[in-house]
Amino acid sequence: MTNQHATATAFRALHTPGTPLVLPNAWDLASARVVESAGAAAVATTSAGLAWALGAADGDRLPRDRALAAVAALTAAVDVPVTADIESGYAKDAAGVADTVRAVLGAGAVGVNIEDALYGAAEPLRPVAEQAERIAAARGAADAAGVPLFVNARVDTYLRGVGDGPDARLALTLERAAAFLAAGADGVFVPGAVAPDTVKALVEGVDGPLNVMVGPGAPTVEELAGLGVARVSVGSGIAQAVHALVRDAARELLTEGTYASLAGGLDYGELNGLLGR
């Protein structure tokens, strides 16, 4: 408990506006060790990448026990703090979210992402009050365990195109962010928002550390730092790039009989050494 408390405290301190925590998201033990060896101060899981690695689709379809077993293995494999993307909490209600958070802590992680998206429903986002209750349950479970878990509240307004126009979308995002922070979240994650003016408005309007998800075409980490962002992650981007390489290499081999796609691969000895330590 003491070590986890210290790790959670250290992880929390990494969220500094203007000097963002940079997280190349991992999805299994091997990718976590590669990310750690590259110099990451912490490892974040990608729920999509993790689900795919376990043979499931993303979007609240992976059973909690399978997801948390994978998180536990990943956490045990690295020496840096781990934060787990737990989708919407792997639970139907707030009490279930609390159970998930207790399992996350048992797996050794010190942070979670909790999203407000709804899948297979008429509305794209969970009602604010209901989502705030789920975040409060997560906060309460962590506090009861004596661990200052970093709860990163994901707001999917931009990712899912909710709001009638830019101004309305920004206002809705800030409203939801304020409610989630009041419920006990420590930071706010707004995937899909990368335009500098939008990011700046979010930094100024959110009363907590802002997490931005990046990919090709997004501002650089340095540019985001200048805007006051506190956390930068890539979500499933690295996992998608890896699977694209698998597809392209397989197609090349099967259709052309050549192997150029394999150039630049990680050295066998290096990767074997990371997993054999």
TORTORLUM-445995 format. One record per residue: x, y, z of N, C-alpha, C in turn; residue number from 1. Coordinates in steps of 0.02 Angstrom, whole numbers. Layout:
<mises>
X, Y, Z, X, Y, Z, X, Y, Z, NUM
...
</mises>
This chain:
<mises>
41, -60, 0, 0, 0, 0, 43, 63, 0, 1
94, 63, 43, 138, 122, 47, 172, 135, -19, 2
198, 83, -51, 232, 92, -115, 183, 115, -168, 3
123, 88, -169, 74, 109, -218, 52, 181, -206, 4
46, 200, -143, 28, 269, -126, 82, 316, -152, 5
145, 298, -142, 201, 340, -165, 202, 344, -241, 6
190, 287, -274, 189, 286, -347, 133, 329, -374, 7
74, 324, -342, 16, 365, -363, 30, 439, -354, 8
62, 456, -299, 79, 526, -286, 128, 551, -338, 9
178, 511, -354, 227, 530, -405, 195, 537, -473, 10
149, 492, -490, 115, 496, -554, 73, 559, -559, 11
39, 575, -506, -3, 636, -504, 40, 698, -517, 12
100, 699, -489, 144, 757, -496, 170, 767, -567, 13
164, 716, -609, 188, 721, -678, 142, 763, -722, 14
82, 779, -698, 33, 817, -737, 43, 891, -726, 15
87, 921, -764, 104, 991, -757, 88, 1030, -820, 16
42, 1076, -817, 26, 1117, -876, 89, 1151, -903, 17
101, 1144, -968, 160, 1173, -999, 220, 1127, -1001, 18
219, 1075, -959, 271, 1023, -960, 235, 956, -959, 19
202, 939, -1014, 156, 882, -1013, 188, 814, -1003, 20
151, 771, -970, 167, 700, -967, 152, 670, -1035, 21
200, 638, -1066, 192, 610, -1133, 186, 534, -1127, 22
131, 508, -1153, 115, 437, -1144, 107, 401, -1211, 23
157, 362, -1232, 148, 318, -1291, 111, 255, -1268, 24
46, 252, -1281, 4, 200, -1252, 24, 130, -1273, 25
23, 84, -1225, 41, 14, -1235, -21, -30, -1228, 26
-16, -92, -1248, -74, -137, -1246, -58, -206, -1221, 27
6, -222, -1210, 24, -288, -1183, 92, -281, -1149, 28
116, -336, -1122, 179, -335, -1085, 237, -313, -1129, 29
241, -340, -1189, 297, -323, -1233, 297, -249, -1252, 30
239, -223, -1273, 236, -152, -1291, 249, -107, -1231, 31
228, -128, -1171, 241, -88, -1111, 316, -84, -1097, 32
351, -140, -1104, 423, -138, -1092, 460, -99, -1145, 33
437, -102, -1207, 468, -62, -1260, 458, 12, -1245, 34
397, 31, -1225, 382, 101, -1209, 425, 124, -1150, 35
429, 83, -1099, 470, 100, -1041, 543, 109, -1061, 36
568, 64, -1102, 638, 66, -1122, 653, 128, -1165, 37
601, 154, -1198, 610, 214, -1239, 615, 277, -1197, 38
601, 271, -1132, 610, 327, -1087, 547, 357, -1059, 39
490, 324, -1068, 427, 351, -1043, 427, 354, -967, 40
401, 408, -940, 398, 416, -867, 342, 375, -836, 41
296, 353, -878, 240, 311, -856, 214, 274, -917, 42
174, 223, -904, 144, 185, -958, 68, 190, -952, 43
35, 206, -1006, -38, 207, -1009, -61, 151, -1055, 44
-113, 117, -1035, -141, 67, -1080, -189, 101, -1129, 45
-199, 70, -1186, -252, 88, -1232, -304, 34, -1229, 46
-366, 52, -1213, -418, 1, -1206, -431, -34, -1273, 47
-426, 4, -1327, -438, -26, -1393, -383, -76, -1409, 48
-320, -55, -1401, -265, -100, -1416, -265, -162, -1372, 49
-282, -152, -1309, -285, -209, -1262, -341, -257, -1282, 50
-399, -229, -1300, -455, -272, -1321, -436, -311, -1383, 51
-406, -278, -1432, -387, -312, -1494, -337, -369, -1480, 52
-289, -355, -1435, -240, -406, -1418, -272, -468, -1386, 53
-329, -457, -1354, -364, -512, -1321, -420, -540, -1364, 54
-424, -517, -1427, -472, -545, -1474, -542, -518, -1468, 55
-549, -457, -1441, -614, -426, -1434, -615, -358, -1468, 56
-674, -333, -1483, -681, -266, -1511, -681, -215, -1454, 57
-662, -154, -1471, -665, -99, -1423, -738, -77, -1415, 58
-751, -40, -1362, -818, -13, -1353, -859, -51, -1302, 59
-832, -61, -1242, -868, -94, -1187, -888, -166, -1204, 60
-845, -201, -1240, -861, -271, -1257, -815, -321, -1223, 61
-761, -297, -1194, -713, -342, -1161, -734, -353, -1088, 62
-739, -415, -1065, -757, -427, -995, -704, -398, -948, 63
-729, -373, -892, -684, -340, -843, -628, -385, -820, 64
-643, -448, -805, -591, -491, -777, -533, -501, -827, 65
-549, -507, -891, -496, -515, -940, -455, -451, -948, 66
-490, -395, -948, -455, -331, -955, -408, -319, -896, 67
-433, -331, -836, -392, -316, -776, -337, -366, -766, 68
-346, -428, -789, -291, -477, -786, -234, -453, -831, 69
-251, -426, -889, -200, -400, -935, -165, -339, -905, 70
-203, -295, -872, -174, -236, -839, -126, -258, -784, 71
-146, -308, -746, -103, -332, -691, -37, -359, -718, 72
-39, -397, -773, 22, -424, -802, 67, -368, -828, 73
36, -319, -859, 74, -262, -886, 105, -222, -829, 74
67, -208, -777, 92, -169, -720, 151, -204, -687, 75
146, -269, -680, 200, -307, -648, 263, -309, -691, 76
256, -293, -755, 312, -300, -801, 356, -237, -805, 77
332, -181, -779, 370, -118, -785, 382, -88, -716, 78
430, -42, -714, 448, -10, -651, 419, 60, -645, 79
389, 86, -699, 360, 153, -697, 286, 148, -680, 80
254, 203, -661, 182, 202, -646, 142, 182, -707, 81
85, 149, -695, 40, 128, -749, -29, 158, -736, 82
-58, 185, -789, -127, 208, -787, -167, 167, -837, 83
-225, 145, -815, -266, 98, -855, -326, 133, -886, 84
-335, 123, -950, -395, 145, -985, -448, 92, -973, 85
-500, 110, -935, -551, 61, -917, -617, 75, -953, 86
-612, 106, -1013, -672, 121, -1052, -723, 158, -1009, 87
-784, 135, -1003, -833, 171, -961, -837, 140, -891, 88
-789, 99, -875, -786, 70, -807, -800, -4, -805, 89
-810, -36, -864, -825, -108, -866, -881, -125, -818, 90
-933, -83, -816, -987, -94, -768, -1050, -58, -791, 91
-1108, -84, -770, -1172, -55, -789, -1191, 4, -745, 92
-1166, 5, -682, -1187, 58, -637, -1128, 83, -596, 93
-1140, 133, -554, -1087, 164, -515, -1055, 115, -467, 94
-1095, 72, -437, -1067, 22, -390, -1019, -24, -427, 95
-1035, -41, -488, -991, -83, -528, -926, -47, -545, 96
-930, 18, -558, -870, 57, -572, -824, 56, -510, 97
-853, 62, -451, -813, 58, -390, -779, -9, -385, 98
-814, -63, -402, -783, -129, -402, -724, -132, -451, 99
-734, -102, -509, -680, -102, -559, -620, -64, -533, 100
-630, -8, -501, -574, 32, -475, -537, -7, -422, 101
-574, -42, -379, -540, -84, -329, -497, -137, -363, 102
-522, -164, -418, -483, -214, -456, -423, -182, -490, 103
-431, -122, -514, -375, -85, -544, -320, -75, -493, 104
-339, -54, -434, -289, -45, -381, -257, -111, -362, 105
-296, -163, -361, -268, -229, -348, -220, -251, -401, 106
-229, -226, -462, -184, -242, -518, -121, -200, -516, 107
-119, -151, -471, -58, -112, -463, -57, -46, -500, 108
-109, -29, -537, -111, 34, -574, -126, 92, -527, 109
-108, 152, -549, -117, 211, -507, -156, 266, -542, 110
-186, 250, -599, -227, 298, -634, -277, 261, -677, 111
-332, 296, -694, -382, 268, -739, -408, 322, -785, 112
-428, 302, -845, -469, 342, -889, -539, 315, -886, 113
-588, 358, -877, -659, 338, -879, -695, 381, -930, 114
-724, 350, -980, -756, 388, -1034, -830, 395, -1024, 115
-859, 446, -1056, -930, 459, -1049, -970, 438, -1111, 116
-938, 403, -1157, -972, 380, -1218, -1019, 323, -1202, 117
-1073, 319, -1241, -1119, 263, -1237, -1117, 225, -1304, 118
-1118, 160, -1301, -1116, 119, -1361, -1181, 80, -1368, 119
-1208, 79, -1428, -1270, 44, -1440, -1330, 76, -1408, 120
-1326, 142, -1397, -1382, 179, -1366, -1405, 234, -1413, 121
-1464, 262, -1398, -1491, 316, -1440, -1449, 379, -1435, 122
-1422, 392, -1376, -1381, 451, -1364, -1307, 432, -1364, 123
-1264, 476, -1392, -1193, 459, -1395, -1156, 465, -1329, 124
-1182, 505, -1283, -1149, 516, -1219, -1194, 500, -1160, 125
-1164, 476, -1107, -1201, 462, -1046, -1225, 529, -1015, 126
-1284, 532, -986, -1306, 594, -953, -1255, 618, -901, 127
-1248, 683, -896, -1197, 712, -852, -1203, 687, -781, 128
-1263, 689, -753, -1272, 668, -683, -1253, 595, -673, 129
-1271, 553, -720, -1255, 482, -714, -1180, 471, -718, 130
-1147, 506, -765, -1074, 499, -771, -1039, 527, -709, 131
-1064, 582, -682, -1034, 610, -622, -1040, 561, -564, 132
-1095, 525, -561, -1104, 475, -508, -1052, 419, -515, 133
-1038, 399, -576, -989, 346, -588, -919, 370, -569, 134
-903, 432, -586, -838, 459, -567, -832, 465, -492, 135
-885, 487, -459, -884, 492, -386, -874, 423, -355, 136
-902, 372, -384, -893, 304, -359, -821, 282, -365, 137
-790, 299, -422, -719, 283, -432, -676, 319, -380, 138
-690, 383, -370, -653, 422, -321, -661, 393, -251, 139
-722, 376, -234, -736, 349, -168, -700, 284, -155, 140
-699, 240, -206, -665, 175, -198, -590, 184, -188, 141
-561, 231, -226, -489, 243, -219, -473, 274, -151, 142
-514, 322, -130, -502, 355, -66, -509, 305, -9, 143
-557, 261, -14, -566, 211, 39, -507, 164, 43, 144
-474, 153, -15, -415, 110, -16, -352, 147, 5, 145
-357, 212, 12, -299, 252, 34, -249, 264, -21, 146
-271, 261, -84, -226, 273, -141, -250, 333, -181, 147
-207, 384, -191, -228, 443, -229, -229, 430, -304, 148
-273, 384, -324, -281, 365, -394, -295, 427, -437, 149
-261, 434, -494, -275, 490, -539, -332, 470, -585, 150
-389, 503, -576, -449, 488, -615, -452, 539, -673, 151
-443, 514, -733, -443, 555, -793, -511, 547, -827, 152
-552, 600, -824, -620, 597, -850, -619, 613, -925, 153
-638, 564, -965, -638, 574, -1037, -706, 602, -1059, 154
-702, 656, -1098, -763, 688, -1124, -762, 679, -1200, 155
-810, 644, -1226, -810, 624, -1297, -851, 669, -1343, 156
-861, 730, -1324, -899, 777, -1365, -868, 787, -1433, 157
-802, 796, -1436, -768, 808, -1499, -760, 743, -1538, 158
-742, 690, -1504, -731, 626, -1537, -795, 601, -1571, 159
-852, 615, -1541, -915, 590, -1567, -958, 644, -1600, 160
-929, 704, -1606, -964, 758, -1642, -1028, 781, -1609, 161
-1028, 787, -1544, -1088, 808, -1507, -1087, 884, -1498, 162
-1143, 917, -1511, -1147, 989, -1505, -1158, 1021, -1573, 163
-1203, 1069, -1575, -1223, 1101, -1638, -1177, 1160, -1653, 164
-1118, 1144, -1681, -1070, 1196, -1698, -1014, 1202, -1648, 165
-959, 1234, -1666, -900, 1239, -1623, -913, 1271, -1555, 166
-950, 1325, -1554, -963, 1359, -1490, -1003, 1316, -1443, 167
-1055, 1284, -1470, -1097, 1241, -1428, -1058, 1181, -1403, 168
-1015, 1153, -1446, -975, 1095, -1427, -926, 1112, -1371, 169
-894, 1170, -1377, -848, 1192, -1325, -884, 1202, -1259, 170
-942, 1236, -1262, -980, 1249, -1201, -1002, 1185, -1168, 171
-1025, 1137, -1208, -1047, 1072, -1182, -988, 1035, -1150, 172
-931, 1038, -1183, -871, 1005, -1156, -852, 1034, -1089, 173
-852, 1100, -1084, -833, 1133, -1021, -883, 1119, -966, 174
-946, 1114, -985, -998, 1098, -935, -987, 1028, -907, 175
-975, 981, -951, -965, 912, -929, -900, 906, -889, 176
-848, 939, -913, -783, 937, -877, -791, 963, -806, 177
-826, 1019, -798, -835, 1048, -731, -873, 1000, -685, 178
-924, 968, -712, -964, 921, -672, -922, 861, -651, 179
-880, 837, -695, -840, 778, -680, -784, 794, -630, 180
-755, 853, -637, -704, 874, -588, -735, 883, -520, 181
-795, 911, -518, -830, 920, -454, -847, 853, -422, 182
-856, 802, -463, -873, 735, -438, -812, 697, -412, 183
-753, 723, -427, -693, 690, -401, -640, 674, -451, 184
-650, 691, -515, -598, 679, -565, -539, 725, -551, 185
-480, 703, -572, -419, 742, -562, -399, 779, -625, 186
-418, 753, -683, -400, 783, -746, -455, 770, -797, 187
-449, 803, -854, -499, 797, -907, -464, 779, -973, 188
-491, 730, -1007, -464, 705, -1070, -515, 717, -1124, 189
-496, 756, -1175, -542, 773, -1229, -513, 749, -1296, 190
-521, 685, -1312, -496, 661, -1377, -534, 693, -1435, 191
-500, 702, -1490, -532, 732, -1548, -523, 807, -1553, 192
-499, 838, -1500, -487, 911, -1500, -412, 923, -1507, 193
-390, 945, -1566, -319, 958, -1576, -305, 1026, -1607, 194
-356, 1059, -1634, -344, 1125, -1663, -319, 1172, -1608, 195
-265, 1209, -1621, -235, 1250, -1568, -284, 1297, -1533, 196
-328, 1330, -1570, -376, 1375, -1539, -423, 1338, -1491, 197
-443, 1278, -1512, -487, 1237, -1470, -450, 1214, -1408, 198
-389, 1190, -1417, -351, 1166, -1360, -339, 1223, -1310, 199
-323, 1282, -1335, -311, 1339, -1291, -374, 1356, -1252, 200
-432, 1355, -1286, -495, 1369, -1252, -510, 1317, -1198, 201
-493, 1255, -1212, -504, 1202, -1163, -457, 1210, -1103, 202
-394, 1226, -1116, -346, 1237, -1062, -371, 1293, -1016, 203
-396, 1346, -1047, -419, 1404, -1008, -485, 1390, -972, 204
-526, 1346, -1000, -592, 1335, -972, -598, 1277, -924, 205
-550, 1231, -926, -551, 1172, -882, -510, 1185, -820, 206
-539, 1178, -762, -504, 1191, -699, -468, 1129, -674, 207
-423, 1104, -717, -384, 1045, -700, -339, 1028, -759, 208
-294, 979, -751, -248, 960, -805, -286, 935, -866, 209
-266, 959, -925, -298, 938, -987, -255, 887, -1024, 210
-286, 833, -1045, -255, 780, -1085, -280, 786, -1157, 211
-233, 788, -1204, -249, 790, -1275, -223, 726, -1308, 212
-263, 698, -1353, -242, 639, -1391, -217, 661, -1459, 213
-157, 638, -1476, -125, 661, -1538, -116, 604, -1588, 214
-100, 625, -1649, -87, 580, -1704, -62, 621, -1762, 215
-53, 590, -1820, -29, 627, -1878, -72, 689, -1892, 216
-38, 746, -1902, -74, 808, -1915, -88, 850, -1854, 217
-81, 822, -1794, -92, 859, -1733, -31, 903, -1717, 218
-39, 955, -1677, 18, 995, -1656, 70, 952, -1620, 219
132, 974, -1622, 185, 937, -1588, 177, 942, -1512, 220
212, 899, -1477, 211, 902, -1404, 234, 970, -1380, 221
285, 997, -1412, 311, 1063, -1393, 257, 1117, -1402, 222
221, 1113, -1457, 167, 1162, -1469, 111, 1154, -1418, 223
93, 1093, -1402, 41, 1082, -1352, 64, 1105, -1283, 224
127, 1096, -1268, 154, 1121, -1205, 146, 1196, -1201, 225
159, 1230, -1257, 152, 1302, -1258, 81, 1326, -1248, 226
33, 1283, -1262, -37, 1299, -1252, -61, 1283, -1181, 227
-17, 1250, -1142, -34, 1235, -1073, -61, 1166, -1060, 228
-54, 1121, -1109, -78, 1052, -1100, -35, 1017, -1048, 229
-67, 973, -1008, -31, 939, -953, -18, 866, -968, 230
-49, 838, -1019, -41, 767, -1034, -55, 755, -1108, 231
-12, 717, -1140, -18, 702, -1211, -14, 627, -1220, 232
-63, 598, -1254, -64, 526, -1266, -83, 512, -1338, 233
-73, 450, -1359, -88, 432, -1429, -145, 382, -1436, 234
-176, 363, -1380, -231, 316, -1383, -210, 251, -1417, 235
-250, 229, -1464, -235, 166, -1499, -190, 175, -1559, 236
-163, 235, -1568, -124, 251, -1628, -65, 205, -1641, 237
-25, 191, -1590, 33, 148, -1600, 10, 77, -1616, 238
-40, 53, -1580, -66, -14, -1593, -92, -19, -1665, 239
-126, 32, -1689, -152, 32, -1757, -94, 31, -1808, 240
-41, 69, -1793, 16, 69, -1838, 50, 1, -1840, 241
54, -32, -1783, 85, -99, -1780, 43, -148, -1821, 242
-23, -146, -1813, -65, -193, -1850, -65, -177, -1925, 243
-56, -113, -1942, -50, -96, -2013, 13, -127, -2043, 244
67, -127, -2003, 129, -158, -2026, 119, -233, -2036, 245
84, -265, -1990, 69, -336, -1997, 31, -349, -2063, 246
-20, -309, -2076, -58, -318, -2137, -16, -306, -2199, 247
23, -251, -2200, 62, -234, -2259, 117, -285, -2272, 248
149, -308, -2218, 202, -358, -2226, 173, -424, -2251, 249
115, -442, -2225, 84, -505, -2247, 63, -501, -2321, 250
34, -445, -2339, 13, -437, -2409, 73, -438, -2456, 251
127, -403, -2435, 186, -402, -2478, 215, -472, -2487, 252
220, -508, -2432, 247, -575, -2435, 203, -621, -2478, 253
139, -616, -2470, 92, -661, -2504, 82, -643, -2578, 254
88, -579, -2595, 74, -559, -2664, 138, -546, -2704, 255
188, -517, -2673, 250, -500, -2709, 306, -549, -2696, 256
301, -584, -2640, 356, -629, -2621, 418, -592, -2597, 257
409, -529, -2575, 465, -489, -2551, 453, -471, -2478, 258
503, -436, -2449, 503, -427, -2376, 523, -356, -2355, 259
517, -308, -2399, 540, -240, -2384, 505, -210, -2325, 260
443, -230, -2312, 404, -202, -2256, 436, -218, -2189, 261
479, -269, -2188, 509, -291, -2124, 571, -251, -2106, 262
595, -209, -2153, 655, -169, -2139, 641, -122, -2081, 263
691, -114, -2039, 684, -68, -1982, 651, -98, -1921, 264
639, -163, -1922, 609, -196, -1864, 654, -194, -1803, 265
625, -200, -1746, 663, -200, -1683, 710, -260, -1683, 266
771, -248, -1662, 821, -301, -1661, 798, -359, -1616, 267
808, -419, -1641, 786, -479, -1604, 816, -480, -1534, 268
881, -469, -1529, 915, -472, -1465, 889, -419, -1417, 269
875, -359, -1443, 850, -305, -1400, 782, -323, -1371, 270
737, -346, -1415, 670, -363, -1391, 671, -423, -1345, 271
711, -473, -1363, 716, -532, -1321, 744, -515, -1252, 272
792, -468, -1252, 821, -446, -1190, 771, -409, -1146, 273
727, -369, -1176, 676, -333, -1137, 628, -381, -1103, 274
614, -437, -1136, 567, -484, -1109, 599, -538, -1066, 275
664, -541, -1068, 699, -592, -1029, 732, -566, -967, 276
719, -505, -951, 753, -475, -892, 727, -504, -827, 277
</mises>
